[in-house]
Amino acid sequence: MSRSQAWFFHLANALVSGTGLVYAWMLYLMEPEDEFSILNHPWQGHVLHAHLWTAPLLVFAGGMLWHHHAWTRFRQGKQKKRRSGMMLGASLFPMIFSGVFLQTAVEPTWRGVWKWVHLVCAALWLIAAILHPWLQARGEAKASA
């Protein structure tokens, strides 16, 4: 995986994760100032739109990451850092599809199901996305010591 591909992945991940975290904060942790408002914050809709418009970048970056990094290492039989990498791969697809289903579901029950699937998978994704490069840096530091 080239440096530009890694930067693209990290940028896409930061944009989608950042807008997702801010949107979740606005939606679940804030109270509306106006009792008749359906939004908890005036920027809530804009942040959701930013999340939806940047998510395809992460989908593309995830495919690129799979092709140039994960699948290559899997075929070579490399075992290092496989748990965090597998957690990234295992959480990516349900996170993507639950996000799409969340936007298109009409029934409140299914919207609730897809919301929780999306939140859990996004949390797993964020944990793995933070751990994976950290474990790599830690492993390289141990190898050079």
N, CA, C and O atoms as a GROMACS GRO file, in nm:
protein
  580
    1MET      N    1   0.085  -0.117   0.000
    1MET     CA    2   0.000   0.000   0.000
    1MET      C    3   0.090   0.123   0.000
    1MET      O    4   0.180   0.135   0.082
    2SER      N    5   0.064   0.215  -0.092
    2SER     CA    6   0.149   0.334  -0.104
    2SER      C    7   0.113   0.437   0.003
    2SER      O    8   0.008   0.429   0.068
    3ARG      N    9   0.201   0.534   0.019
    3ARG     CA   10   0.176   0.641   0.115
    3ARG      C   11   0.051   0.721   0.078
    3ARG      O   12  -0.027   0.758   0.166
    4SER      N   13   0.032   0.748  -0.050
    4SER     CA   14  -0.085   0.825  -0.092
    4SER      C   15  -0.214   0.747  -0.064
    4SER      O   16  -0.315   0.807  -0.025
    5GLN      N   17  -0.212   0.617  -0.082
    5GLN     CA   18  -0.329   0.536  -0.051
    5GLN      C   19  -0.357   0.537   0.099
    5GLN      O   20  -0.472   0.546   0.142
    6ALA      N   21  -0.251   0.528   0.178
    6ALA     CA   22  -0.268   0.531   0.324
    6ALA      C   23  -0.323   0.666   0.368
    6ALA      O   24  -0.413   0.672   0.452
    7TRP      N   25  -0.270   0.774   0.311
    7TRP     CA   26  -0.321   0.908   0.346
    7TRP      C   27  -0.467   0.923   0.305
    7TRP      O   28  -0.547   0.980   0.380
    8PHE      N   29  -0.502   0.872   0.186
    8PHE     CA   30  -0.641   0.880   0.142
    8PHE      C   31  -0.732   0.805   0.239
    8PHE      O   32  -0.839   0.853   0.276
    9PHE      N   33  -0.690   0.685   0.278
    9PHE     CA   34  -0.769   0.608   0.373
    9PHE      C   35  -0.786   0.682   0.505
    9PHE      O   36  -0.897   0.694   0.556
   10HIS      N   37  -0.676   0.734   0.560
   10HIS     CA   38  -0.684   0.803   0.689
   10HIS      C   39  -0.767   0.931   0.679
   10HIS      O   40  -0.840   0.964   0.772
   11LEU      N   41  -0.756   1.002   0.568
   11LEU     CA   42  -0.837   1.123   0.549
   11LEU      C   43  -0.985   1.087   0.540
   11LEU      O   44  -1.068   1.149   0.606
   12ALA      N   45  -1.019   0.987   0.459
   12ALA     CA   46  -1.159   0.945   0.446
   12ALA      C   47  -1.212   0.896   0.580
   12ALA      O   48  -1.325   0.928   0.618
   13ASN      N   49  -1.132   0.820   0.652
   13ASN     CA   50  -1.174   0.769   0.783
   13ASN      C   51  -1.196   0.883   0.881
   13ASN      O   52  -1.292   0.882   0.957
   14ALA      N   53  -1.106   0.982   0.880
   14ALA     CA   54  -1.121   1.097   0.971
   14ALA      C   55  -1.246   1.177   0.938
   14ALA      O   56  -1.318   1.220   1.029
   15LEU      N   57  -1.273   1.199   0.810
   15LEU     CA   58  -1.392   1.275   0.770
   15LEU      C   59  -1.521   1.203   0.810
   15LEU      O   60  -1.611   1.263   0.869
   16VAL      N   61  -1.529   1.076   0.778
   16VAL     CA   62  -1.652   1.000   0.807
   16VAL      C   63  -1.667   0.979   0.957
   16VAL      O   64  -1.776   0.996   1.011
   17SER      N   65  -1.560   0.943   1.024
   17SER     CA   66  -1.567   0.921   1.169
   17SER      C   67  -1.597   1.051   1.242
   17SER      O   68  -1.678   1.054   1.334
   18GLY      N   69  -1.531   1.158   1.201
   18GLY     CA   70  -1.553   1.288   1.266
   18GLY      C   71  -1.696   1.336   1.251
   18GLY      O   72  -1.759   1.377   1.349
   19THR      N   73  -1.748   1.331   1.128
   19THR     CA   74  -1.886   1.376   1.108
   19THR      C   75  -1.985   1.282   1.177
   19THR      O   76  -2.088   1.327   1.228
   20GLY      N   77  -1.954   1.152   1.180
   20GLY     CA   78  -2.042   1.057   1.249
   20GLY      C   79  -2.045   1.080   1.398
   20GLY      O   80  -2.152   1.076   1.460
   21LEU      N   81  -1.928   1.105   1.457
   21LEU     CA   82  -1.923   1.130   1.602
   21LEU      C   83  -1.993   1.262   1.639
   21LEU      O   84  -2.065   1.268   1.738
   22VAL      N   85  -1.971   1.365   1.558
   22VAL     CA   86  -2.037   1.494   1.585
   22VAL      C   87  -2.188   1.479   1.569
   22VAL      O   88  -2.265   1.531   1.650
   23TYR      N   89  -2.232   1.408   1.465
   23TYR     CA   90  -2.375   1.387   1.445
   23TYR      C   91  -2.435   1.308   1.562
   23TYR      O   92  -2.543   1.343   1.610
   24ALA      N   93  -2.368   1.203   1.606
   24ALA     CA   94  -2.418   1.124   1.720
   24ALA      C   95  -2.425   1.210   1.846
   24ALA      O   96  -2.521   1.200   1.923
   25TRP      N   97  -2.326   1.294   1.867
   25TRP     CA   98  -2.326   1.384   1.982
   25TRP      C   99  -2.446   1.478   1.975
   25TRP      O  100  -2.516   1.497   2.074
   26MET      N  101  -2.470   1.537   1.857
   26MET     CA  102  -2.584   1.628   1.842
   26MET      C  103  -2.717   1.555   1.860
   26MET      O  104  -2.809   1.607   1.923
   27LEU      N  105  -2.727   1.435   1.806
   27LEU     CA  106  -2.853   1.362   1.807
   27LEU      C  107  -2.886   1.304   1.943
   27LEU      O  108  -3.002   1.310   1.987
   28TYR      N  109  -2.786   1.248   2.012
   28TYR     CA  110  -2.815   1.173   2.134
   28TYR      C  111  -2.780   1.246   2.263
   28TYR      O  112  -2.835   1.213   2.368
   29LEU      N  113  -2.690   1.342   2.258
   29LEU     CA  114  -2.643   1.404   2.382
   29LEU      C  115  -2.686   1.550   2.400
   29LEU      O  116  -2.666   1.606   2.507
   30MET      N  117  -2.743   1.610   2.298
   30MET     CA  118  -2.785   1.750   2.310
   30MET      C  119  -2.936   1.760   2.327
   30MET      O  120  -3.011   1.672   2.286
   31GLU      N  121  -2.977   1.869   2.386
   31GLU     CA  122  -3.119   1.900   2.401
   31GLU      C  123  -3.151   2.020   2.312
   31GLU      O  124  -3.070   2.112   2.304
   32PRO      N  125  -3.266   2.021   2.244
   32PRO     CA  126  -3.299   2.138   2.161
   32PRO      C  127  -3.326   2.261   2.248
   32PRO      O  128  -3.385   2.251   2.356
   33GLU      N  129  -3.282   2.377   2.199
   33GLU     CA  130  -3.308   2.501   2.272
   33GLU      C  131  -3.455   2.539   2.262
   33GLU      O  132  -3.514   2.590   2.358
   34ASP      N  133  -3.514   2.514   2.147
   34ASP     CA  134  -3.655   2.544   2.125
   34ASP      C  135  -3.735   2.416   2.146
   34ASP      O  136  -3.705   2.313   2.087
   35GLU      N  137  -3.835   2.423   2.231
   35GLU     CA  138  -3.913   2.303   2.262
   35GLU      C  139  -3.990   2.248   2.142
   35GLU      O  140  -4.032   2.132   2.145
   36PHE      N  141  -4.008   2.328   2.038
   36PHE     CA  142  -4.083   2.284   1.921
   36PHE      C  143  -3.992   2.238   1.806
   36PHE      O  144  -4.040   2.199   1.700
   37SER      N  145  -3.862   2.242   1.828
   37SER     CA  146  -3.766   2.205   1.724
   37SER      C  147  -3.752   2.053   1.715
   37SER      O  148  -3.755   1.983   1.817
   38ILE      N  149  -3.737   2.003   1.593
   38ILE     CA  150  -3.710   1.860   1.576
   38ILE      C  151  -3.560   1.833   1.574
   38ILE      O  152  -3.518   1.718   1.574
   39LEU      N  153  -3.479   1.939   1.570
   39LEU     CA  154  -3.334   1.926   1.570
   39LEU      C  155  -3.278   1.967   1.706
   39LEU      O  156  -3.327   2.060   1.769
   40ASN      N  157  -3.175   1.897   1.749
   40ASN     CA  158  -3.110   1.932   1.875
   40ASN      C  159  -3.007   2.043   1.856
   40ASN      O  160  -2.969   2.109   1.953
   41HIS      N  161  -2.963   2.064   1.734
   41HIS     CA  162  -2.865   2.167   1.703
   41HIS      C  163  -2.893   2.219   1.562
   41HIS      O  164  -2.930   2.140   1.475
   42PRO      N  165  -2.877   2.349   1.538
   42PRO     CA  166  -2.905   2.403   1.404
   42PRO      C  167  -2.820   2.340   1.293
   42PRO      O  168  -2.863   2.337   1.177
   43TRP      N  169  -2.702   2.290   1.326
   43TRP     CA  170  -2.614   2.232   1.225
   43TRP      C  171  -2.633   2.081   1.209
   43TRP      O  172  -2.562   2.018   1.130
   44GLN      N  173  -2.726   2.024   1.281
   44GLN     CA  174  -2.743   1.878   1.280
   44GLN      C  175  -2.766   1.823   1.140
   44GLN      O  176  -2.704   1.724   1.102
   45GLY      N  177  -2.851   1.884   1.063
   45GLY     CA  178  -2.878   1.839   0.926
   45GLY      C  179  -2.756   1.850   0.837
   45GLY      O  180  -2.730   1.762   0.755
   46HIS      N  181  -2.681   1.959   0.852
   46HIS     CA  182  -2.560   1.979   0.770
   46HIS      C  183  -2.454   1.873   0.803
   46HIS      O  184  -2.386   1.823   0.713
   47VAL      N  185  -2.441   1.841   0.931
   47VAL     CA  186  -2.343   1.740   0.971
   47VAL      C  187  -2.383   1.602   0.918
   47VAL      O  188  -2.298   1.525   0.874
   48LEU      N  189  -2.513   1.572   0.921
   48LEU     CA  190  -2.559   1.445   0.864
   48LEU      C  191  -2.529   1.440   0.714
   48LEU      O  192  -2.483   1.338   0.663
   49HIS      N  193  -2.556   1.550   0.645
   49HIS     CA  194  -2.526   1.554   0.501
   49HIS      C  195  -2.377   1.536   0.475
   49HIS      O  196  -2.338   1.465   0.383
   50ALA      N  197  -2.294   1.600   0.556
   50ALA     CA  198  -2.148   1.584   0.541
   50ALA      C  199  -2.108   1.438   0.563
   50ALA      O  200  -2.022   1.385   0.493
   51HIS      N  201  -2.171   1.373   0.660
   51HIS     CA  202  -2.142   1.232   0.687
   51HIS      C  203  -2.182   1.146   0.567
   51HIS      O  204  -2.107   1.057   0.525
   52LEU      N  205  -2.300   1.172   0.513
   52LEU     CA  206  -2.348   1.093   0.399
   52LEU      C  207  -2.266   1.118   0.273
   52LEU      O  208  -2.246   1.027   0.192
   53TRP      N  209  -2.219   1.242   0.254
   53TRP     CA  210  -2.142   1.274   0.134
   53TRP      C  211  -1.997   1.227   0.142
   53TRP      O  212  -1.933   1.206   0.039
   54THR      N  213  -1.944   1.210   0.263
   54THR     CA  214  -1.806   1.162   0.275
   54THR      C  215  -1.798   1.010   0.290
   54THR      O  216  -1.691   0.952   0.268
   55ALA      N  217  -1.907   0.946   0.325
   55ALA     CA  218  -1.907   0.800   0.343
   55ALA      C  219  -1.862   0.723   0.218
   55ALA      O  220  -1.789   0.625   0.232
   56PRO      N  221  -1.902   0.764   0.096
   56PRO     CA  222  -1.851   0.690  -0.022
   56PRO      C  223  -1.699   0.693  -0.034
   56PRO      O  224  -1.640   0.600  -0.090
   57LEU      N  225  -1.635   0.797   0.017
   57LEU     CA  226  -1.489   0.800   0.016
   57LEU      C  227  -1.432   0.685   0.099
   57LEU      O  228  -1.335   0.621   0.059
   58LEU      N  229  -1.494   0.661   0.214
   58LEU     CA  230  -1.447   0.552   0.300
   58LEU      C  231  -1.479   0.416   0.238
   58LEU      O  232  -1.400   0.322   0.253
   59VAL      N  233  -1.591   0.404   0.169
   59VAL     CA  234  -1.623   0.279   0.100
   59VAL      C  235  -1.516   0.251  -0.006
   59VAL      O  236  -1.465   0.139  -0.015
   60PHE      N  237  -1.482   0.353  -0.084
   60PHE     CA  238  -1.379   0.338  -0.186
   60PHE      C  239  -1.244   0.307  -0.122
   60PHE      O  240  -1.172   0.218  -0.169
   61ALA      N  241  -1.210   0.379  -0.016
   61ALA     CA  242  -1.082   0.357   0.054
   61ALA      C  243  -1.078   0.217   0.115
   61ALA      O  244  -0.973   0.153   0.115
   62GLY      N  245  -1.190   0.170   0.167
   62GLY     CA  246  -1.196   0.035   0.223
   62GLY      C  247  -1.170  -0.072   0.117
   62GLY      O  248  -1.100  -0.169   0.143
   63GLY      N  249  -1.226  -0.053  -0.002
   63GLY     CA  250  -1.200  -0.146  -0.112
   63GLY      C  251  -1.055  -0.142  -0.155
   63GLY      O  252  -0.993  -0.246  -0.181
   64MET      N  253  -1.000  -0.021  -0.162
   64MET     CA  254  -0.860  -0.005  -0.199
   64MET      C  255  -0.770  -0.070  -0.094
   64MET      O  256  -0.672  -0.137  -0.128
   65LEU      N  257  -0.803  -0.050   0.033
   65LEU     CA  258  -0.727  -0.109   0.143
   65LEU      C  259  -0.733  -0.262   0.136
   65LEU      O  260  -0.632  -0.329   0.156
   66TRP      N  261  -0.850  -0.314   0.109
   66TRP     CA  262  -0.865  -0.459   0.098
   66TRP      C  263  -0.778  -0.513  -0.014
   66TRP      O  264  -0.706  -0.612   0.003
   67HIS      N  265  -0.784  -0.448  -0.130
   67HIS     CA  266  -0.712  -0.497  -0.248
   67HIS      C  267  -0.560  -0.486  -0.232
   67HIS      O  268  -0.488  -0.581  -0.261
   68HIS      N  269  -0.513  -0.372  -0.186
   68HIS     CA  270  -0.369  -0.347  -0.182
   68HIS      C  271  -0.301  -0.386  -0.051
   68HIS      O  272  -0.178  -0.390  -0.046
   69HIS      N  273  -0.376  -0.414   0.053
   69HIS     CA  274  -0.313  -0.439   0.182
   69HIS      C  275  -0.362  -0.570   0.244
   69HIS      O  276  -0.283  -0.663   0.262
   70ALA      N  277  -0.489  -0.578   0.275
   70ALA     CA  278  -0.540  -0.692   0.352
   70ALA      C  279  -0.533  -0.823   0.273
   70ALA      O  280  -0.481  -0.922   0.323
   71TRP      N  281  -0.586  -0.822   0.152
   71TRP     CA  282  -0.589  -0.945   0.074
   71TRP      C  283  -0.448  -0.991   0.039
   71TRP      O  284  -0.420  -1.111   0.039
   72THR      N  285  -0.359  -0.898   0.010
   72THR     CA  286  -0.220  -0.932  -0.020
   72THR      C  287  -0.155  -1.002   0.099
   72THR      O  288  -0.090  -1.105   0.083
   73ARG      N  289  -0.173  -0.946   0.217
   73ARG     CA  290  -0.114  -1.006   0.337
   73ARG      C  291  -0.179  -1.140   0.372
   73ARG      O  292  -0.113  -1.232   0.418
   74PHE      N  293  -0.308  -1.148   0.349
   74PHE     CA  294  -0.378  -1.274   0.375
   74PHE      C  295  -0.324  -1.385   0.285
   74PHE      O  296  -0.300  -1.497   0.331
   75ARG      N  297  -0.306  -1.355   0.156
   75ARG     CA  298  -0.254  -1.454   0.061
   75ARG      C  299  -0.111  -1.495   0.094
   75ARG      O  300  -0.072  -1.609   0.071
   76GLN      N  301  -0.033  -1.401   0.149
   76GLN     CA  302   0.106  -1.431   0.185
   76GLN      C  303   0.116  -1.509   0.316
   76GLN      O  304   0.223  -1.556   0.352
   77GLY      N  305   0.004  -1.523   0.387
   77GLY     CA  306   0.002  -1.598   0.512
   77GLY      C  307   0.059  -1.524   0.631
   77GLY      O  308   0.100  -1.586   0.729
   78LYS      N  309   0.063  -1.392   0.623
   78LYS     CA  310   0.117  -1.314   0.735
   78LYS      C  311   0.019  -1.318   0.852
   78LYS      O  312  -0.102  -1.304   0.833
   79GLN      N  313   0.072  -1.338   0.971
   79GLN     CA  314  -0.011  -1.353   1.091
   79GLN      C  315  -0.012  -1.228   1.178
   79GLN      O  316  -0.104  -1.211   1.259
   80LYS      N  317   0.086  -1.139   1.163
   80LYS     CA  318   0.096  -1.023   1.253
   80LYS      C  319  -0.023  -0.929   1.235
   80LYS      O  320  -0.069  -0.906   1.124
   81LYS      N  321  -0.070  -0.877   1.346
   81LYS     CA  322  -0.177  -0.777   1.352
   81LYS      C  323  -0.304  -0.822   1.281
   81LYS      O  324  -0.384  -0.741   1.236
   82ARG      N  325  -0.322  -0.950   1.273
   82ARG     CA  326  -0.436  -1.000   1.199
   82ARG      C  327  -0.568  -0.974   1.272
   82ARG      O  328  -0.670  -0.951   1.207
   83ARG      N  329  -0.568  -0.976   1.406
   83ARG     CA  330  -0.693  -0.956   1.481
   83ARG      C  331  -0.753  -0.818   1.455
   83ARG      O  332  -0.871  -0.807   1.424
   84SER      N  333  -0.672  -0.714   1.468
   84SER     CA  334  -0.726  -0.579   1.447
   84SER      C  335  -0.763  -0.558   1.300
   84SER      O  336  -0.861  -0.490   1.270
   85GLY      N  337  -0.686  -0.616   1.209
   85GLY     CA  338  -0.719  -0.605   1.067
   85GLY      C  339  -0.847  -0.680   1.033
   85GLY      O  340  -0.928  -0.632   0.954
   86MET      N  341  -0.864  -0.797   1.093
   86MET     CA  342  -0.988  -0.873   1.069
   86MET      C  343  -1.108  -0.801   1.130
   86MET      O  344  -1.218  -0.806   1.075
   87MET      N  345  -1.086  -0.733   1.243
   87MET     CA  346  -1.194  -0.655   1.303
   87MET      C  347  -1.234  -0.539   1.211
   87MET      O  348  -1.352  -0.506   1.199
   88LEU      N  349  -1.135  -0.478   1.146
   88LEU     CA  350  -1.165  -0.374   1.048
   88LEU      C  351  -1.248  -0.430   0.934
   88LEU      O  352  -1.351  -0.373   0.897
   89GLY      N  353  -1.203  -0.541   0.878
   89GLY     CA  354  -1.275  -0.601   0.766
   89GLY      C  355  -1.413  -0.650   0.804
   89GLY      O  356  -1.509  -0.633   0.728
   90ALA      N  357  -1.425  -0.710   0.922
   90ALA     CA  358  -1.554  -0.764   0.965
   90ALA      C  359  -1.655  -0.656   1.000
   90ALA      O  360  -1.775  -0.679   0.988
   91SER      N  361  -1.609  -0.540   1.041
   91SER     CA  362  -1.703  -0.434   1.078
   91SER      C  363  -1.735  -0.341   0.961
   91SER      O  364  -1.836  -0.271   0.964
   92LEU      N  365  -1.650  -0.340   0.857
   92LEU     CA  366  -1.671  -0.247   0.745
   92LEU      C  367  -1.800  -0.275   0.670
   92LEU      O  368  -1.882  -0.185   0.652
   93PHE      N  369  -1.821  -0.399   0.627
   93PHE     CA  370  -1.938  -0.428   0.545
   93PHE      C  371  -2.070  -0.409   0.619
   93PHE      O  372  -2.160  -0.348   0.564
   94PRO      N  373  -2.085  -0.459   0.742
   94PRO     CA  374  -2.211  -0.431   0.813
   94PRO      C  375  -2.230  -0.282   0.841
   94PRO      O  376  -2.343  -0.233   0.842
   95MET      N  377  -2.120  -0.209   0.864
   95MET     CA  378  -2.131  -0.065   0.888
   95MET      C  379  -2.182   0.005   0.761
   95MET      O  380  -2.270   0.091   0.769
   96ILE      N  381  -2.128  -0.032   0.646
   96ILE     CA  382  -2.171   0.029   0.520
   96ILE      C  383  -2.318  -0.003   0.492
   96ILE      O  384  -2.398   0.087   0.468
   97PHE      N  385  -2.351  -0.132   0.495
   97PHE     CA  386  -2.487  -0.171   0.458
   97PHE      C  387  -2.591  -0.124   0.558
   97PHE      O  388  -2.702  -0.087   0.520
   98SER      N  389  -2.557  -0.124   0.687
   98SER     CA  390  -2.654  -0.073   0.785
   98SER      C  391  -2.675   0.077   0.768
   98SER      O  392  -2.784   0.127   0.794
   99GLY      N  393  -2.571   0.149   0.725
   99GLY     CA  394  -2.587   0.292   0.697
   99GLY      C  395  -2.682   0.315   0.581
   99GLY      O  396  -2.766   0.406   0.586
  100VAL      N  397  -2.670   0.234   0.478
  100VAL     CA  398  -2.762   0.245   0.363
  100VAL      C  399  -2.902   0.206   0.406
  100VAL      O  400  -2.998   0.276   0.374
  101PHE      N  401  -2.915   0.094   0.477
  101PHE     CA  402  -3.048   0.049   0.520
  101PHE      C  403  -3.112   0.148   0.617
  101PHE      O  404  -3.234   0.165   0.617
  102LEU      N  405  -3.031   0.212   0.699
  102LEU     CA  406  -3.082   0.312   0.793
  102LEU      C  407  -3.145   0.429   0.718
  102LEU      O  408  -3.247   0.483   0.760
  103GLN      N  409  -3.084   0.466   0.606
  103GLN     CA  410  -3.137   0.578   0.527
  103GLN      C  411  -3.260   0.541   0.446
  103GLN      O  412  -3.339   0.628   0.410
  104THR      N  413  -3.278   0.412   0.418
  104THR     CA  414  -3.388   0.372   0.332
  104THR      C  415  -3.501   0.299   0.404
  104THR      O  416  -3.607   0.278   0.345
  105ALA      N  417  -3.480   0.260   0.529
  105ALA     CA  418  -3.584   0.187   0.603
  105ALA      C  419  -3.702   0.279   0.634
  105ALA      O  420  -3.684   0.396   0.669
  106VAL      N  421  -3.820   0.225   0.622
  106VAL     CA  422  -3.942   0.303   0.647
  106VAL      C  423  -4.002   0.266   0.782
  106VAL      O  424  -4.049   0.354   0.855
  107GLU      N  425  -4.000   0.139   0.816
  107GLU     CA  426  -4.058   0.092   0.942
  107GLU      C  427  -3.971   0.135   1.060
  107GLU      O  428  -3.849   0.117   1.056
  108PRO      N  429  -4.032   0.190   1.165
  108PRO     CA  430  -3.954   0.233   1.283
  108PRO      C  431  -3.874   0.120   1.347
  108PRO      O  432  -3.764   0.142   1.397
  109THR      N  433  -3.929  -0.002   1.346
  109THR     CA  434  -3.857  -0.115   1.406
  109THR      C  435  -3.727  -0.140   1.332
  109THR      O  436  -3.622  -0.157   1.394
  110TRP      N  437  -3.734  -0.143   1.198
  110TRP     CA  438  -3.613  -0.168   1.120
  110TRP      C  439  -3.515  -0.052   1.128
  110TRP      O  440  -3.394  -0.073   1.128
  111ARG      N  441  -3.567   0.070   1.137
  111ARG     CA  442  -3.476   0.185   1.154
  111ARG      C  443  -3.399   0.170   1.286
  111ARG      O  444  -3.280   0.202   1.292
  112GLY      N  445  -3.467   0.123   1.390
  112GLY     CA  446  -3.400   0.101   1.518
  112GLY      C  447  -3.296  -0.009   1.510
  112GLY      O  448  -3.187   0.004   1.566
  113VAL      N  449  -3.329  -0.117   1.440
  113VAL     CA  450  -3.234  -0.228   1.424
  113VAL      C  451  -3.111  -0.179   1.350
  113VAL      O  452  -2.998  -0.202   1.393
  114TRP      N  453  -3.133  -0.111   1.236
  114TRP     CA  454  -3.018  -0.066   1.155
  114TRP      C  455  -2.939   0.041   1.227
  114TRP      O  456  -2.817   0.049   1.209
  115LYS      N  457  -3.004   0.122   1.309
  115LYS     CA  458  -2.931   0.223   1.387
  115LYS      C  459  -2.833   0.156   1.482
  115LYS      O  460  -2.717   0.196   1.489
  116TRP      N  461  -2.879   0.054   1.554
  116TRP     CA  462  -2.791  -0.013   1.651
  116TRP      C  463  -2.681  -0.092   1.582
  116TRP      O  464  -2.567  -0.094   1.629
  117VAL      N  465  -2.714  -0.158   1.472
  117VAL     CA  466  -2.609  -0.229   1.396
  117VAL      C  467  -2.504  -0.130   1.350
  117VAL      O  468  -2.384  -0.156   1.360
  118HIS      N  469  -2.548  -0.014   1.299
  118HIS     CA  470  -2.455   0.088   1.249
  118HIS      C  471  -2.369   0.143   1.363
  118HIS      O  472  -2.248   0.158   1.346
  119LEU      N  473  -2.430   0.173   1.476
  119LEU     CA  474  -2.353   0.228   1.588
  119LEU      C  475  -2.252   0.129   1.643
  119LEU      O  476  -2.138   0.166   1.672
  120VAL      N  477  -2.291   0.003   1.658
  120VAL     CA  478  -2.199  -0.099   1.711
  120VAL      C  479  -2.085  -0.124   1.612
  120VAL      O  480  -1.968  -0.128   1.652
  121CYS      N  481  -2.118  -0.140   1.485
  121CYS     CA  482  -2.013  -0.164   1.385
  121CYS      C  483  -1.921  -0.044   1.371
  121CYS      O  484  -1.800  -0.061   1.353
  122ALA      N  485  -1.975   0.077   1.379
  122ALA     CA  486  -1.891   0.197   1.371
  122ALA      C  487  -1.798   0.206   1.491
  122ALA      O  488  -1.682   0.245   1.477
  123ALA      N  489  -1.847   0.169   1.609
  123ALA     CA  490  -1.761   0.170   1.728
  123ALA      C  491  -1.649   0.067   1.714
  123ALA      O  492  -1.534   0.096   1.746
  124LEU      N  493  -1.682  -0.053   1.667
  124LEU     CA  494  -1.579  -0.156   1.644
  124LEU      C  495  -1.478  -0.110   1.539
  124LEU      O  496  -1.358  -0.131   1.554
  125TRP      N  497  -1.529  -0.047   1.434
  125TRP     CA  498  -1.443   0.006   1.328
  125TRP      C  499  -1.345   0.108   1.384
  125TRP      O  500  -1.225   0.103   1.357
  126LEU      N  501  -1.396   0.202   1.463
  126LEU     CA  502  -1.309   0.306   1.520
  126LEU      C  503  -1.203   0.248   1.612
  126LEU      O  504  -1.087   0.289   1.608
  127ILE      N  505  -1.243   0.154   1.695
  127ILE     CA  506  -1.146   0.090   1.786
  127ILE      C  507  -1.037   0.020   1.705
  127ILE      O  508  -0.918   0.036   1.733
  128ALA      N  509  -1.078  -0.057   1.604
  128ALA     CA  510  -0.979  -0.129   1.522
  128ALA      C  511  -0.894  -0.033   1.439
  128ALA      O  512  -0.775  -0.057   1.422
  129ALA      N  513  -0.955   0.075   1.389
  129ALA     CA  514  -0.879   0.171   1.308
  129ALA      C  515  -0.774   0.244   1.391
  129ALA      O  516  -0.671   0.285   1.338
  130ILE      N  517  -0.800   0.260   1.518
  130ILE     CA  518  -0.701   0.322   1.607
  130ILE      C  519  -0.596   0.219   1.648
  130ILE      O  520  -0.477   0.250   1.650
  131LEU      N  521  -0.640   0.098   1.681
  131LEU     CA  522  -0.547  -0.006   1.727
  131LEU      C  523  -0.453  -0.056   1.618
  131LEU      O  524  -0.335  -0.080   1.645
  132HIS      N  525  -0.503  -0.073   1.498
  132HIS     CA  526  -0.425  -0.138   1.393
  132HIS      C  527  -0.293  -0.066   1.363
  132HIS      O  528  -0.188  -0.131   1.368
  133PRO      N  529  -0.292   0.064   1.334
  133PRO     CA  530  -0.162   0.129   1.310
  133PRO      C  531  -0.079   0.141   1.438
  133PRO      O  532   0.044   0.138   1.432
  134TRP      N  533  -0.145   0.154   1.553
  134TRP     CA  534  -0.072   0.162   1.680
  134TRP      C  535   0.002   0.032   1.706
  134TRP      O  536   0.118   0.034   1.749
  135LEU      N  537  -0.064  -0.080   1.681
  135LEU     CA  538   0.001  -0.210   1.699
  135LEU      C  539   0.118  -0.227   1.602
  135LEU      O  540   0.221  -0.285   1.637
  136GLN      N  541   0.101  -0.176   1.481
  136GLN     CA  542   0.209  -0.183   1.383
  136GLN      C  543   0.329  -0.102   1.429
  136GLN      O  544   0.442  -0.149   1.424
  137ALA      N  545   0.304   0.020   1.475
  137ALA     CA  546   0.414   0.105   1.523
  137ALA      C  547   0.481   0.043   1.645
  137ALA      O  548   0.603   0.047   1.658
  138ARG      N  549   0.403  -0.015   1.733
  138ARG     CA  550   0.457  -0.080   1.852
  138ARG      C  551   0.542  -0.201   1.813
  138ARG      O  552   0.649  -0.225   1.871
  139GLY      N  553   0.495  -0.278   1.715
  139GLY     CA  554   0.571  -0.394   1.669
  139GLY      C  555   0.701  -0.354   1.602
  139GLY      O  556   0.803  -0.422   1.619
  140GLU      N  557   0.699  -0.244   1.525
  140GLU     CA  558   0.822  -0.197   1.460
  140GLU      C  559   0.921  -0.145   1.563
  140GLU      O  560   1.042  -0.162   1.548
  141ALA      N  561   0.870  -0.081   1.668
  141ALA     CA  562   0.958  -0.030   1.774
  141ALA      C  563   1.025  -0.146   1.848
  141ALA      O  564   1.143  -0.138   1.882
  142LYS      N  565   0.949  -0.253   1.873
  142LYS     CA  566   1.006  -0.370   1.941
  142LYS      C  567   1.110  -0.439   1.853
  142LYS      O  568   1.212  -0.486   1.902
  143ALA      N  569   1.082  -0.443   1.722
  143ALA     CA  570   1.175  -0.511   1.630
  143ALA      C  571   1.307  -0.436   1.619
  143ALA      O  572   1.412  -0.498   1.603
  144SER      N  573   1.303  -0.303   1.628
  144SER     CA  574   1.426  -0.224   1.615
  144SER      C  575   1.503  -0.215   1.747
  144SER      O  576   1.620  -0.177   1.747
  145ALA      N  577   1.438  -0.249   1.858
  145ALA     CA  578   1.506  -0.240   1.989
  145ALA      C  579   1.594  -0.358   2.018
  145ALA      O  580   1.656  -0.363   2.124
   0.00000   0.00000   0.00000
